[in-house]
């Protein structure tokens, strides 16, 4: 199976706008299409947050919430010097 990037979107935002600067990228793996939330840290490091298969037109709010929580946890751990 080959992994290929299908599309990388502009920053997506939750209804509150808190997900600004978080990208959603689509990947194909075999015949499946996956979406992954990610962001750049310090311009060069790509942090992958969570991946899911989108089955409807709208991105599920639970997936946005997971991405936001993981992004906040990442920066909290970084602030504490754990990563």
SVG drawing of the C-alpha trace seen along z (x, -y; Angstrom):
<svg xmlns="http://www.w3.org/2000/svg" viewBox="-22 -32 35 34">
<polyline fill="none" stroke="black" stroke-width="0.4" points="0.0,0.0 1.2,-3.5 0.5,-6.6 -0.3,-9.7 -1.3,-13.2 -4.6,-14.0 -5.2,-17.5 -3.9,-19.9 -6.4,-22.6 -6.0,-26.0 -6.2,-26.4 -9.6,-25.2 -11.5,-26.7 -13.9,-25.4 -17.1,-27.3 -15.2,-29.3 -12.2,-29.9 -9.9,-28.2 -8.5,-25.9 -6.9,-28.7 -3.6,-27.6 -4.5,-23.9 -4.4,-22.3 -6.5,-19.3 -4.7,-17.1 -6.2,-14.2 -4.2,-11.1 -5.0,-8.0 -3.8,-4.6 -4.9,-1.9 -8.5,-2.7 -9.2,-4.5 -9.0,-8.2 -7.9,-9.6 -7.8,-13.1 -5.3,-14.3 -5.2,-17.5 -1.7,-18.9 0.2,-22.2 3.7,-23.6 5.7,-24.3 8.5,-26.9 7.9,-26.8 9.6,-23.5 8.3,-20.8 5.0,-19.2 2.9,-17.9 0.3,-15.4 -2.6,-15.5 -5.4,-13.0 -6.5,-11.1 -10.0,-9.9 -12.1,-8.8 -14.6,-11.5 -17.9,-10.1 -20.0,-13.2 -19.6,-16.7 -18.9,-18.4 -15.9,-17.6 -17.2,-16.0 -17.0,-18.3 -15.6,-15.5 -12.6,-15.3 -12.1,-19.1 -12.3,-18.9 -9.7,-16.0 -7.3,-18.0 -7.7,-21.2 -7.1,-19.2 -4.0,-17.5 -2.6,-20.8 -3.1,-22.4 -1.4,-19.4 1.5,-19.6 2.2,-23.2 1.7,-22.6 4.2,-19.7 6.6,-21.9 6.2,-24.8 7.1,-22.4 10.2,-21.3 9.0,-17.7 9.4,-17.7"/>
</svg>
